[in-house]
Amino acid sequence: MSCETAFRVLAPVVLVSFGASAQAQTTPSSGANMTFFITSVGPGKGADLGGLEGADRHCQSLASAVGAAGKPWRAYLSTQGPGAVNARDRIGRGPWQNAKGEVIAKDVDELHGSNNLTKPTAVTETGGVVKGRVDTPNTHDILTGSQSTGRAFTGNEDMTCGNWTKSGADGGTMLGHHDRMGGGEDPTSWSAAHRSRGCSQDGLRSTGGAGLFYCFAAN
């Protein structure tokens, strides 16, 4: 076989092999290994998530759709009033990684300190990038109802939209910025950037939100 003939035979094989390798490198990791994501879509009723239970079910449903059902999924949300719940206390111990296999934080302290939660890493359950402040539409406001430490708010001001049961103009909730930029009292905070304008879907949309929230596997 001449060198020219051999090249013609082998070149397609090499190209196919290279293409498969490149595809493998860009394909998100298995859902079975994912332990963190931002919801790709909210329930659609503003900040009325059906309470913590409804929010957890939404996390579980989205995770199940990508093969990550075998974990107890919890929404990163706090509640207020008697029996208040801290978001940081309901998400397990870590570490947590996204759909692409990138580690967000190794434990609770790192999550609320020097973490790796940014726009490129805070992706959805399918590995999709959530639109930020420089995109259209901006959906970087993420529901948390929490202080920057991951703890519940005290006092009488509604910071959780009635513990995730309100969808009207009254009330409000604390929001974080997954892209770590924008306006508010602490614009670079992923969990406590500013308060919302009410609890309706339109109210959330008015400041750059879509009713999305963080989900963690309570490992």
N, C-alpha and C positions, 0 to 999 in steps of 0.2 A: 504494500500500500504506500503510495507516494505521500510526502509530507502535506501536500495541498489537500489530498483526499482525506487524510486523517484529521486535518483541521476542520474540514467541512462536517465530518461526522461528530467530532467531539465538541465543537463550539456550542451547538444547541443544548447539549447536556450540561455544560458548564454554566450557561446562562440560566437554565431552569433551576439548577442547584443553587446558584447565587440568589435567584429570586425567592426561592423557598426559604433560604437562610435569612434574607432581609425581612421577609414577612414574619418569620418567627420572632425576630427581634423587636418588631413593632406591635405585635399582637398583645393585648392586655393579658395579664396572668389569669389563671383560673379563678372563677368566682369563689371556689372553695377556700382560697387563700386570702380573700379580701376581708378586712375587718373594719373598714371605714369608708364612708362615701357621703356625698351630698345628694339629697333626693333629686332625681332628674325632673320631677314634677311634684307639686304639692297636691293636697286633696281638692283644692279649688274653691274652698270656702274661706279664704283669707286666713286668719289665725285661729279659726275654729277647726281644731284638729281632732275633736272628739276626746279632749283630755289627753293625758299621757298615754292612756291605753290605746286610744285611736292613733296617736302618733307612732307608737311602737308597732302597731299592726301595719301601718303604712311602710315603715322601714322593713319589716319582715316580708311584706308582699313584694317590694321592689327587689330585695335581696334574693328571694326565692326565684324570681324571674330570670336571674342570671346564674343560678346554680349555687347560691350561698345560703340555702335554707337551714342548714344544720348548725345554726348558731342562734343564741338569744340576742336579737337585735334591739337596741334601745336608742330612742331619740335623745339628742343632747339638749334637754329642756329642763328648766327649773320650774317650781311652782311656789306660790306664796300663801300666807295665812297659816292657820293651824295645820300642823303636819307638813309644813313646807319641805319640798324635796330639792336637793342640790343636784344640778346636772352632772357635776363631776363624780358624784357618789353612785351613779346608776349605769356607768359605762364600762365597768370592769377595771382591770389593772394595766392593760396594754401588754405588749406593744401593739400598735395599730398600723396597718398598711392599706394603701388604696388598691384599686382594680388593676393598676399597672405594676404592683409589687413594691412601690416606693413607701418607705416607712415615714409616717407622719410624726409619731412620737413613741418613745419606748415605754413611757409610763405617765401617770396622771400629772406628776410634777413637771415633767418636760412639756407635756401638752399645754400647760398653763404658764410655761416659761419660754425657753428658746426652742420652739418646735419647728417642724418642717411643713407647716400648713400655709400654702401659698396658692395662687390661682392655678399654676400648672399641676400642683399635687392634690388640691382639694377638688377632685373630680367626682362625677356621678357614679352610680353603680355599674354603668356600662363603660366607664372610662372616659366619658365625654367631659369637655371643659365647660364650666358654668360661666356664662357671660358676665363680664365685669364692667367697671366704670367706663372704660374706653370702648365698650361694645354697644351694639344696639340690638334688642333692648338691654338695658343694664339690669341685671338680676343679682347683684352682689350682696344685697341685704338678706342675711340668713337669720331665721328665727332662733332665739336662744332663751330669752327671758332671764338671763343670768348676768351676774357681775363678771368682771374679767378673771376673777379667781375660780369661776365655775360654780359659785354659790348663789343661793336665792337672795332676792332683795327683801329687806325688811321695810316697815312703814306701810302707809296706806295707799301710796300711788300704785296704780295698776301697771305692772311691768311684764305681765304674762297673758294679756288679753283674757282676763278672767280664768286663769289656769287652762288656757287653750280651748275656751268654749265660746268666745265672742267673734262675730264676723261683721260687726257694724262700725259706725263712726266713733262710738264711745270706747274708752279704754285705750290701751297701747301696750307695746312690748319692746323689750330691748332686742336690738339687732346687731349682728356682727358683720364684718366685711371679709369675705373669703379671699378677696384679692388684695387686702391690706392697704386700701387707699380710698380716698373720698372725703366726705365731710363728716360733721358730727363732733362730739366731745373727744372721742378717741378714734379717729378715722382709720388707724392701722390695726385696730383690734379685730381679731377674727370672731370674737364672742360678745363684745360690748362696745360697739362703735357709737350708736345713738338710739334713741327711742323712735318708734314708728308713729305715723300719723293715723291713729285709729287702728282698727283691726280688720277692716274689709279688704277684699282683694284689690280694689281700686286704691285704697289708702296705702297698702303695701307697695303697690306698683308706682305710686307717686314719688317715692323716695328712692326707687331702684331695687324693688324686690318682686318676688313671685310666690311668696309663701313656701319657700324651700327651707329645709333644715338638715342638720348633721345627723348621721346615724353611725353608731359604733356597735361593734360586737362586744358584748359584755363577757370577755374571755377571762 
